[in-house]
């Protein structure tokens, strides 16, 4: 799995677990809904700054978000 796809899969799972729509997550993170969609589908990768913002909205540490990506897909292709 590609890095972007792995991150997107984790982001989508965390967003859904938080009970948020893509629109709600985008609004709370001051991002465009299209950006969330692109991230979740692995079409674009967020900047480090955006990872921190998303993790804050999802009430988790950015490092925990990254670890979950690593745990979900240990052989990520970069």
Legacy VTK file of the C-alpha trace (Angstrom):
# vtk DataFile Version 3.0
C-alpha trace
ASCII
DATASET POLYDATA
POINTS 78 float
0.000 0.000 0.000
1.146 3.516 -0.756
1.817 5.950 2.092
-0.980 8.280 0.989
-3.493 5.436 0.869
-2.443 4.172 4.299
-2.763 7.636 5.835
-6.111 8.149 4.131
-7.460 4.889 5.453
-6.492 5.792 9.017
-7.814 9.341 8.678
-11.176 8.092 7.423
-11.455 5.524 10.220
-10.591 8.118 12.873
-13.013 10.652 11.384
-15.839 8.131 11.337
-15.027 6.965 14.880
-15.272 10.597 15.991
-18.707 10.776 14.376
-17.664 13.487 11.934
-18.536 13.936 8.286
-15.873 15.095 5.855
-17.566 18.488 5.891
-17.453 18.737 9.687
-13.800 17.699 9.863
-12.911 20.177 7.128
-14.759 23.001 8.883
-13.151 22.325 12.259
-9.699 22.043 10.673
-10.226 25.163 8.508
-9.698 23.100 5.360
-11.748 22.592 2.236
-13.937 19.493 2.074
-12.175 18.508 -1.134
-8.861 18.345 0.755
-10.283 15.841 3.243
-11.642 13.762 0.372
-8.271 13.809 -1.397
-6.434 12.839 1.807
-8.809 9.966 2.537
-8.518 8.594 -0.991
-4.725 8.885 -0.968
-4.730 11.327 -3.866
-2.881 13.978 -1.879
-0.733 13.920 1.214
-1.151 16.515 3.953
1.689 18.706 5.133
3.069 18.128 8.602
1.229 21.242 9.745
-2.049 19.798 8.440
-1.408 16.461 10.168
-1.118 18.341 13.467
-4.341 20.256 12.812
-6.255 17.113 11.841
-5.001 15.207 14.865
-6.027 18.054 17.169
-9.559 18.062 15.730
-9.650 14.271 16.160
-8.496 14.642 19.796
-5.300 12.682 19.376
-1.585 13.299 19.149
-0.082 13.640 15.687
2.486 11.000 16.607
-0.306 8.549 17.482
-1.889 9.157 14.090
1.427 8.384 12.370
2.002 5.281 14.510
-1.418 3.984 13.540
-0.514 4.399 9.872
2.688 2.415 10.486
0.849 -0.269 12.456
-1.888 -0.658 9.880
0.492 -1.064 6.971
4.004 -2.090 8.090
5.340 -2.343 4.533
4.350 1.069 3.229
5.692 1.976 -0.196
6.940 5.536 -0.368
LINES 1 79
78 0 1 2 3 4 5 6 7 8 9 10 11 12 13 14 15 16 17 18 19 20 21 22 23 24 25 26 27 28 29 30 31 32 33 34 35 36 37 38 39 40 41 42 43 44 45 46 47 48 49 50 51 52 53 54 55 56 57 58 59 60 61 62 63 64 65 66 67 68 69 70 71 72 73 74 75 76 77
